[in-house]
Structures are given as structure tokens and as C-alpha cells.
Amino acid sequence: MDSYYIDRILSIFILLLIGVILGWGSLKVIINHTDSDTENSLKVKKIYPIYTELMPVFLSIIVIAFSLNNFIEIDDLTTVSSLFFGIFLLFSISNIGYLNPIWFLLGYRIYKVDNDKAIYTLIAHKNKNYKSIDKIGNVKKVDEFVFIKRKE
């Protein structure tokens, strides 16, 4: 095998490893360092997973980023950094930053929770069935409309 391909495979592996470490670390930071003096329960009128709703947006941003390889060289650090910053901005604007695929692999799911006050986003472990529940207890507030379910 040519050393060029070995270098490319090694680079891809290192980038994937960095992504996994950053995804796992961001989940741990959110779980451990969110404000614990917030609501302990979240009333539910309707709850459903939002992966099917927002995954096309997520995938289209990724496809657009990789299709840029036909127009620009993605071998230098400045271009890669600019590309990642642009993707970060698109994720922030479209509010799909919580659709982290690493969190999905770690067993966390993202739900949309409708109640009388507003529509919230809930980050919770997949082992619990939330389909027919009217109140979710033991949650931490991440920001105004995002909650994470604490372990019971």
C-alpha cells in the first residue's frame, strides 16, 4: 500500500477519534455542569424523537461540506478550520447542534417535548420509554428550551 493512502487513513482515523472524544466530552460537560437549581420535572403534552425531523438538515450540511472538496483544496489547516467553523455556524443557526451523532452512538436520544408553556428539547438516555408519559422528573435545565434527563 502506498504511504499516501496510509497517511490518509491515519488522518481520517485521528479525526474520527477527535470527534468521538469531543462528542463524549461535550455530553459529560452538559451532564455534570448544568445548573442543578432548576426545574425537577417537565410536564409533557406530546413527546417525540426529533432525529427523523432534523436529520435531513444535518446530513445536507455534511454533504455540502464534503462536496466543497471539488472546489477547494482541503489539505491545509486554514481551510479545514474555516470549514469546521462554517459548519458550526450552520448547526447553531439551524438549532441542530444537539443532534450530535456521537451522543446517538452513546445511547442518548433527542426528543421534542410539547406542553402548555412551550416546546422544549429533551436529551435523554434511550433505555427509557417516553411515549406515554405525562411528566418527566429529574431533569436539568441546559438553556431556556433545552433539558437533559439525569440518571435516576
Rosetta constraint file for C-alpha pairs under 8 A:
AtomPair CA 1 CA 5 HARMONIC 7.01 0.50
AtomPair CA 1 CA 6 HARMONIC 7.18 0.50
AtomPair CA 2 CA 6 HARMONIC 6.61 0.50
AtomPair CA 3 CA 7 HARMONIC 6.05 0.50
AtomPair CA 4 CA 8 HARMONIC 6.26 0.50
AtomPair CA 5 CA 9 HARMONIC 6.07 0.50
AtomPair CA 6 CA 10 HARMONIC 6.04 0.50
AtomPair CA 7 CA 11 HARMONIC 6.02 0.50
AtomPair CA 8 CA 12 HARMONIC 6.16 0.50
AtomPair CA 9 CA 13 HARMONIC 6.14 0.50
AtomPair CA 10 CA 14 HARMONIC 6.13 0.50
AtomPair CA 11 CA 15 HARMONIC 6.15 0.50
AtomPair CA 12 CA 16 HARMONIC 6.13 0.50
AtomPair CA 13 CA 17 HARMONIC 6.08 0.50
AtomPair CA 14 CA 18 HARMONIC 6.13 0.50
AtomPair CA 15 CA 19 HARMONIC 6.18 0.50
AtomPair CA 16 CA 20 HARMONIC 6.20 0.50
AtomPair CA 17 CA 21 HARMONIC 6.16 0.50
AtomPair CA 18 CA 22 HARMONIC 6.05 0.50
AtomPair CA 19 CA 23 HARMONIC 5.95 0.50
AtomPair CA 19 CA 102 HARMONIC 7.84 0.50
AtomPair CA 20 CA 24 HARMONIC 6.03 0.50
AtomPair CA 20 CA 102 HARMONIC 6.08 0.50
AtomPair CA 21 CA 25 HARMONIC 5.92 0.50
AtomPair CA 22 CA 26 HARMONIC 5.93 0.50
AtomPair CA 23 CA 27 HARMONIC 6.30 0.50
AtomPair CA 23 CA 100 HARMONIC 7.01 0.50
AtomPair CA 23 CA 102 HARMONIC 5.51 0.50
AtomPair CA 23 CA 103 HARMONIC 6.61 0.50
AtomPair CA 24 CA 28 HARMONIC 6.31 0.50
AtomPair CA 24 CA 102 HARMONIC 6.90 0.50
AtomPair CA 24 CA 103 HARMONIC 7.00 0.50
AtomPair CA 24 CA 106 HARMONIC 7.91 0.50
AtomPair CA 25 CA 29 HARMONIC 6.14 0.50
AtomPair CA 26 CA 30 HARMONIC 6.20 0.50
AtomPair CA 27 CA 31 HARMONIC 6.15 0.50
AtomPair CA 27 CA 103 HARMONIC 7.10 0.50
AtomPair CA 28 CA 32 HARMONIC 5.95 0.50
AtomPair CA 29 CA 33 HARMONIC 5.52 0.50
AtomPair CA 29 CA 34 HARMONIC 7.74 0.50
AtomPair CA 30 CA 34 HARMONIC 5.69 0.50
AtomPair CA 30 CA 142 HARMONIC 7.09 0.50
AtomPair CA 31 CA 148 HARMONIC 7.15 0.50
AtomPair CA 31 CA 150 HARMONIC 7.35 0.50
AtomPair CA 34 CA 140 HARMONIC 6.70 0.50
AtomPair CA 34 CA 141 HARMONIC 6.68 0.50
AtomPair CA 34 CA 142 HARMONIC 5.62 0.50
AtomPair CA 35 CA 140 HARMONIC 6.71 0.50
AtomPair CA 35 CA 141 HARMONIC 6.39 0.50
AtomPair CA 35 CA 142 HARMONIC 7.05 0.50
AtomPair CA 36 CA 140 HARMONIC 5.99 0.50
AtomPair CA 36 CA 141 HARMONIC 7.50 0.50
AtomPair CA 38 CA 140 HARMONIC 6.27 0.50
AtomPair CA 38 CA 141 HARMONIC 5.96 0.50
AtomPair CA 39 CA 139 HARMONIC 6.91 0.50
AtomPair CA 39 CA 140 HARMONIC 6.80 0.50
AtomPair CA 39 CA 141 HARMONIC 7.01 0.50
AtomPair CA 40 CA 137 HARMONIC 5.73 0.50
AtomPair CA 40 CA 138 HARMONIC 4.89 0.50
AtomPair CA 40 CA 139 HARMONIC 5.30 0.50
AtomPair CA 40 CA 140 HARMONIC 6.85 0.50
AtomPair CA 41 CA 135 HARMONIC 6.61 0.50
AtomPair CA 41 CA 136 HARMONIC 5.36 0.50
AtomPair CA 41 CA 137 HARMONIC 4.04 0.50
AtomPair CA 41 CA 138 HARMONIC 5.76 0.50
AtomPair CA 41 CA 139 HARMONIC 5.86 0.50
AtomPair CA 42 CA 135 HARMONIC 5.65 0.50
AtomPair CA 42 CA 136 HARMONIC 5.06 0.50
AtomPair CA 42 CA 137 HARMONIC 6.34 0.50
AtomPair CA 42 CA 139 HARMONIC 7.23 0.50
AtomPair CA 43 CA 115 HARMONIC 6.24 0.50
AtomPair CA 43 CA 134 HARMONIC 6.02 0.50
AtomPair CA 43 CA 135 HARMONIC 4.43 0.50
AtomPair CA 43 CA 136 HARMONIC 6.37 0.50
AtomPair CA 44 CA 113 HARMONIC 6.18 0.50
AtomPair CA 44 CA 114 HARMONIC 6.13 0.50
AtomPair CA 44 CA 115 HARMONIC 5.25 0.50
AtomPair CA 44 CA 133 HARMONIC 6.96 0.50
AtomPair CA 44 CA 134 HARMONIC 4.71 0.50
AtomPair CA 44 CA 135 HARMONIC 5.34 0.50
AtomPair CA 44 CA 136 HARMONIC 7.19 0.50
AtomPair CA 45 CA 113 HARMONIC 7.29 0.50
AtomPair CA 45 CA 114 HARMONIC 5.42 0.50
AtomPair CA 45 CA 115 HARMONIC 4.63 0.50
AtomPair CA 45 CA 116 HARMONIC 7.27 0.50
AtomPair CA 45 CA 134 HARMONIC 6.47 0.50
AtomPair CA 46 CA 113 HARMONIC 5.86 0.50
AtomPair CA 46 CA 114 HARMONIC 5.02 0.50
AtomPair CA 46 CA 115 HARMONIC 6.77 0.50
AtomPair CA 47 CA 111 HARMONIC 6.53 0.50
AtomPair CA 47 CA 112 HARMONIC 5.64 0.50
AtomPair CA 47 CA 113 HARMONIC 4.56 0.50
AtomPair CA 47 CA 114 HARMONIC 6.29 0.50
AtomPair CA 47 CA 130 HARMONIC 7.10 0.50
AtomPair CA 47 CA 131 HARMONIC 6.38 0.50
AtomPair CA 48 CA 111 HARMONIC 5.39 0.50
AtomPair CA 48 CA 112 HARMONIC 5.52 0.50
AtomPair CA 48 CA 113 HARMONIC 6.88 0.50
AtomPair CA 48 CA 131 HARMONIC 7.11 0.50
AtomPair CA 49 CA 109 HARMONIC 7.15 0.50
AtomPair CA 49 CA 110 HARMONIC 5.82 0.50
AtomPair CA 49 CA 111 HARMONIC 4.16 0.50
AtomPair CA 49 CA 112 HARMONIC 6.08 0.50
AtomPair CA 50 CA 54 HARMONIC 6.12 0.50
AtomPair CA 50 CA 55 HARMONIC 7.96 0.50
AtomPair CA 50 CA 110 HARMONIC 6.10 0.50
AtomPair CA 50 CA 111 HARMONIC 5.45 0.50
AtomPair CA 50 CA 112 HARMONIC 6.06 0.50
AtomPair CA 51 CA 55 HARMONIC 5.26 0.50
AtomPair CA 51 CA 99 HARMONIC 7.13 0.50
AtomPair CA 51 CA 110 HARMONIC 6.89 0.50
AtomPair CA 52 CA 56 HARMONIC 7.62 0.50
AtomPair CA 54 CA 58 HARMONIC 6.41 0.50
AtomPair CA 54 CA 96 HARMONIC 6.98 0.50
AtomPair CA 55 CA 59 HARMONIC 6.01 0.50
AtomPair CA 55 CA 99 HARMONIC 7.80 0.50
AtomPair CA 56 CA 60 HARMONIC 5.95 0.50
AtomPair CA 57 CA 61 HARMONIC 6.29 0.50
AtomPair CA 58 CA 62 HARMONIC 6.52 0.50
AtomPair CA 58 CA 91 HARMONIC 7.73 0.50
AtomPair CA 58 CA 96 HARMONIC 7.00 0.50
AtomPair CA 58 CA 99 HARMONIC 7.75 0.50
AtomPair CA 59 CA 63 HARMONIC 6.10 0.50
AtomPair CA 60 CA 64 HARMONIC 6.05 0.50
AtomPair CA 61 CA 65 HARMONIC 6.19 0.50
AtomPair CA 61 CA 87 HARMONIC 7.10 0.50
AtomPair CA 61 CA 90 HARMONIC 7.61 0.50
AtomPair CA 62 CA 66 HARMONIC 6.29 0.50
AtomPair CA 62 CA 87 HARMONIC 7.88 0.50
AtomPair CA 63 CA 67 HARMONIC 5.99 0.50
AtomPair CA 64 CA 68 HARMONIC 6.42 0.50
AtomPair CA 65 CA 69 HARMONIC 7.71 0.50
AtomPair CA 65 CA 83 HARMONIC 7.13 0.50
AtomPair CA 65 CA 87 HARMONIC 7.42 0.50
AtomPair CA 67 CA 71 HARMONIC 7.87 0.50
AtomPair CA 68 CA 72 HARMONIC 6.15 0.50
AtomPair CA 69 CA 73 HARMONIC 6.11 0.50
AtomPair CA 69 CA 74 HARMONIC 6.20 0.50
AtomPair CA 73 CA 79 HARMONIC 7.54 0.50
AtomPair CA 74 CA 79 HARMONIC 5.82 0.50
AtomPair CA 74 CA 80 HARMONIC 5.93 0.50
AtomPair CA 75 CA 79 HARMONIC 7.35 0.50
AtomPair CA 75 CA 80 HARMONIC 7.30 0.50
AtomPair CA 76 CA 80 HARMONIC 6.50 0.50
AtomPair CA 77 CA 81 HARMONIC 5.96 0.50
AtomPair CA 78 CA 82 HARMONIC 6.05 0.50
AtomPair CA 79 CA 83 HARMONIC 6.06 0.50
AtomPair CA 80 CA 84 HARMONIC 6.17 0.50
AtomPair CA 81 CA 85 HARMONIC 6.09 0.50
AtomPair CA 82 CA 86 HARMONIC 6.09 0.50
AtomPair CA 83 CA 87 HARMONIC 6.21 0.50
AtomPair CA 84 CA 88 HARMONIC 6.07 0.50
AtomPair CA 85 CA 89 HARMONIC 6.24 0.50
AtomPair CA 86 CA 90 HARMONIC 6.28 0.50
AtomPair CA 87 CA 91 HARMONIC 6.14 0.50
AtomPair CA 88 CA 92 HARMONIC 6.16 0.50
AtomPair CA 88 CA 97 HARMONIC 7.99 0.50
AtomPair CA 89 CA 93 HARMONIC 6.07 0.50
AtomPair CA 90 CA 94 HARMONIC 6.04 0.50
AtomPair CA 91 CA 95 HARMONIC 5.88 0.50
AtomPair CA 91 CA 96 HARMONIC 5.30 0.50
AtomPair CA 91 CA 97 HARMONIC 5.16 0.50
AtomPair CA 92 CA 96 HARMONIC 6.66 0.50
AtomPair CA 92 CA 97 HARMONIC 5.89 0.50
AtomPair CA 98 CA 110 HARMONIC 7.31 0.50
AtomPair CA 99 CA 103 HARMONIC 7.71 0.50
AtomPair CA 99 CA 104 HARMONIC 7.84 0.50
AtomPair CA 99 CA 110 HARMONIC 7.02 0.50
AtomPair CA 100 CA 104 HARMONIC 6.69 0.50
AtomPair CA 101 CA 105 HARMONIC 6.35 0.50
AtomPair CA 102 CA 106 HARMONIC 6.17 0.50
AtomPair CA 103 CA 107 HARMONIC 6.38 0.50
AtomPair CA 103 CA 108 HARMONIC 5.34 0.50
AtomPair CA 103 CA 109 HARMONIC 7.38 0.50
AtomPair CA 104 CA 108 HARMONIC 5.08 0.50
AtomPair CA 104 CA 109 HARMONIC 5.95 0.50
AtomPair CA 107 CA 125 HARMONIC 5.79 0.50
AtomPair CA 107 CA 126 HARMONIC 5.61 0.50
AtomPair CA 107 CA 127 HARMONIC 7.91 0.50
AtomPair CA 108 CA 123 HARMONIC 6.66 0.50
AtomPair CA 108 CA 124 HARMONIC 5.47 0.50
AtomPair CA 108 CA 125 HARMONIC 4.31 0.50
AtomPair CA 108 CA 126 HARMONIC 5.47 0.50
AtomPair CA 109 CA 123 HARMONIC 5.87 0.50
AtomPair CA 109 CA 124 HARMONIC 5.53 0.50
AtomPair CA 109 CA 125 HARMONIC 6.00 0.50
AtomPair CA 109 CA 126 HARMONIC 5.77 0.50
AtomPair CA 110 CA 121 HARMONIC 6.86 0.50
AtomPair CA 110 CA 122 HARMONIC 5.70 0.50
AtomPair CA 110 CA 123 HARMONIC 4.74 0.50
AtomPair CA 110 CA 124 HARMONIC 6.52 0.50
AtomPair CA 111 CA 121 HARMONIC 5.70 0.50
AtomPair CA 111 CA 122 HARMONIC 4.99 0.50
AtomPair CA 111 CA 123 HARMONIC 6.43 0.50
AtomPair CA 111 CA 124 HARMONIC 7.67 0.50
AtomPair CA 112 CA 119 HARMONIC 6.83 0.50
AtomPair CA 112 CA 120 HARMONIC 5.77 0.50
AtomPair CA 112 CA 121 HARMONIC 4.76 0.50
AtomPair CA 112 CA 122 HARMONIC 6.22 0.50
AtomPair CA 113 CA 119 HARMONIC 5.65 0.50
AtomPair CA 113 CA 120 HARMONIC 4.99 0.50
AtomPair CA 113 CA 121 HARMONIC 6.02 0.50
AtomPair CA 113 CA 122 HARMONIC 6.79 0.50
AtomPair CA 114 CA 118 HARMONIC 6.28 0.50
AtomPair CA 114 CA 119 HARMONIC 4.55 0.50
AtomPair CA 114 CA 120 HARMONIC 6.40 0.50
AtomPair CA 115 CA 119 HARMONIC 6.40 0.50
AtomPair CA 119 CA 145 HARMONIC 7.20 0.50
AtomPair CA 120 CA 145 HARMONIC 4.80 0.50
AtomPair CA 120 CA 146 HARMONIC 5.76 0.50
AtomPair CA 120 CA 147 HARMONIC 7.39 0.50
AtomPair CA 121 CA 145 HARMONIC 6.11 0.50
AtomPair CA 121 CA 146 HARMONIC 4.65 0.50
AtomPair CA 121 CA 147 HARMONIC 6.18 0.50
AtomPair CA 122 CA 146 HARMONIC 5.90 0.50
AtomPair CA 122 CA 147 HARMONIC 4.86 0.50
AtomPair CA 122 CA 148 HARMONIC 5.54 0.50
AtomPair CA 122 CA 149 HARMONIC 7.13 0.50
AtomPair CA 123 CA 146 HARMONIC 7.72 0.50
AtomPair CA 123 CA 147 HARMONIC 6.28 0.50
AtomPair CA 123 CA 148 HARMONIC 4.58 0.50
AtomPair CA 123 CA 149 HARMONIC 6.18 0.50
AtomPair CA 124 CA 148 HARMONIC 6.00 0.50
AtomPair CA 124 CA 149 HARMONIC 5.02 0.50
AtomPair CA 124 CA 150 HARMONIC 7.82 0.50
AtomPair CA 125 CA 149 HARMONIC 7.48 0.50
AtomPair CA 137 CA 149 HARMONIC 7.80 0.50
AtomPair CA 138 CA 149 HARMONIC 6.22 0.50
AtomPair CA 138 CA 150 HARMONIC 5.69 0.50
AtomPair CA 138 CA 151 HARMONIC 7.68 0.50
AtomPair CA 138 CA 152 HARMONIC 7.16 0.50
AtomPair CA 139 CA 147 HARMONIC 6.20 0.50
AtomPair CA 139 CA 148 HARMONIC 5.51 0.50
AtomPair CA 139 CA 149 HARMONIC 4.40 0.50
AtomPair CA 139 CA 150 HARMONIC 5.49 0.50
AtomPair CA 140 CA 147 HARMONIC 5.45 0.50
AtomPair CA 140 CA 148 HARMONIC 5.27 0.50
AtomPair CA 140 CA 149 HARMONIC 6.38 0.50
AtomPair CA 140 CA 150 HARMONIC 6.78 0.50
AtomPair CA 141 CA 145 HARMONIC 7.87 0.50
AtomPair CA 141 CA 146 HARMONIC 6.17 0.50
AtomPair CA 141 CA 147 HARMONIC 4.50 0.50
AtomPair CA 141 CA 148 HARMONIC 6.52 0.50
AtomPair CA 142 CA 146 HARMONIC 5.35 0.50
AtomPair CA 142 CA 147 HARMONIC 5.33 0.50
AtomPair CA 142 CA 148 HARMONIC 6.76 0.50
AtomPair CA 143 CA 147 HARMONIC 7.17 0.50
